[in-house]
């Protein structure tokens, strides 16, 4: 069945059903009042109820104001996102980051410093050759003629010079 030239084709995509947040609110035939609730709302609901119960003597003179604030905070976290993720996914990311080795990972394993080891060596201090331009008594540089190089400087040039002196590469 093809569309006639005057009609526009319609395409429908139903992937938005996958984008709904994970909600709780229906257990069998029973539903929570004013539900469904996200996990963040349930945590604020239970934590706030415990705080309100334990601190009743502090806020009882305010009347229903703290309870209204508790209800408002439950409503406010209904679509809470931290960096585009749910608060629990963000918290798990922070916990994973805190559990990582401070030096990071290399090849999937914790990066560790190598064990320290003792380095030993020997060096010799010799007197400077006579033509370097330093006097032993004053320690100052004296003016001297610049050293003139006679011959090739690079290793390849020296090798070629030796080959020519020996009579070629024969």
RAZIQUI-V659791 format. One record per residue. SS is DSSP state (~ for helix, > for strand, _ for the rest). PSI is psi in degrees with one decimal (NA if undefined). BURIAL is b if it has 24 or more other ideal C-beta (glycine too) atoms within 12 Angstrom, else e. Layout:
SS;PSI;BURIAL
SS;PSI;BURIAL
//
This chain:
_;116.8;e
_;152.7;e
_;142.7;e
_;158.2;e
_;-24.6;e
_;-14.4;e
_;142.5;e
_;144.8;e
_;143.8;e
_;130.1;e
_;137.1;e
_;137.9;e
_;128.7;e
_;32.2;e
~;-10.9;e
~;-21.4;e
~;-26.2;e
~;-15.0;e
~;-2.0;e
_;141.9;e
_;157.6;b
_;118.1;e
>;151.5;e
>;140.0;e
_;-5.1;e
>;119.1;e
>;102.2;e
_;-123.9;e
_;-5.2;e
>;133.0;e
>;146.3;e
_;142.7;e
_;139.7;e
_;13.9;e
_;-175.1;e
_;161.7;e
>;146.2;b
>;161.3;b
~;-35.1;b
~;-40.3;b
~;-39.4;b
~;-38.1;b
~;-42.9;e
~;-37.0;b
~;-49.9;b
~;-43.5;e
~;-42.8;e
~;-37.9;b
~;-41.5;e
~;-42.0;e
~;-42.8;e
~;-37.8;b
~;-45.2;e
~;-28.1;e
_;25.9;e
~;-38.7;e
~;-24.7;e
~;-37.7;e
~;2.3;e
~;-29.5;e
~;-14.8;e
~;-11.0;e
_;-139.8;e
_;2.5;e
~;-47.3;e
~;-35.5;e
~;-38.1;e
~;-38.5;e
~;-36.8;e
~;-45.9;b
~;-38.8;e
~;-38.4;e
~;-33.8;e
~;-43.1;b
~;-35.9;e
~;-28.9;e
_;12.0;b
_;-33.9;b
_;33.4;e
_;133.1;b
_;139.2;e
>;107.9;e
_;31.8;e
_;3.9;e
>;161.8;e
_;156.6;b
~;-34.0;b
~;-38.8;e
~;-39.4;e
~;-41.4;e
~;-39.1;e
~;-35.6;e
~;-40.9;e
~;-40.6;e
~;-40.8;e
~;-41.2;e
~;-40.0;e
~;-28.0;e
~;-11.3;e
_;152.9;e
_;138.0;e
_;-27.3;e
_;-7.0;e
_;-161.5;e
>;145.4;e
>;117.7;e
_;31.1;e
_;-5.0;e
>;155.5;e
>;131.8;e
_;129.3;e
_;150.4;e
_;150.3;e
_;155.0;e
_;139.3;e
_;144.6;e
_;153.2;e
_;127.1;e
_;127.0;e
_;151.6;e
_;167.9;e
_;140.6;e
_;157.0;e
_;135.4;e
_;123.4;e
_;160.4;e
_;147.5;e
_;147.5;e
_;160.8;e
~;-29.7;e
~;16.9;e
~;-17.8;e
_;3.4;e
>;136.3;e
_;140.8;e
_;-32.7;e
_;-45.5;e
_;-25.8;e
_;7.4;e
_;157.4;e
>;134.6;e
_;156.6;e
_;132.1;e
_;163.0;e
_;141.0;e
_;144.3;e
_;135.1;e
_;132.5;e
_;135.3;e
_;112.5;e
_;177.8;e
_;151.5;e
_;-44.3;e
_;161.2;e
~;-37.7;e
~;-41.0;e
~;-38.0;e
~;-41.4;e
~;-43.1;e
~;-36.3;e
~;-41.3;e
~;-38.3;e
~;-40.2;e
~;-37.5;e
~;-31.0;e
_;-3.4;e
_;21.9;e
_;-174.4;e
_;19.8;e
_;NA;e
//
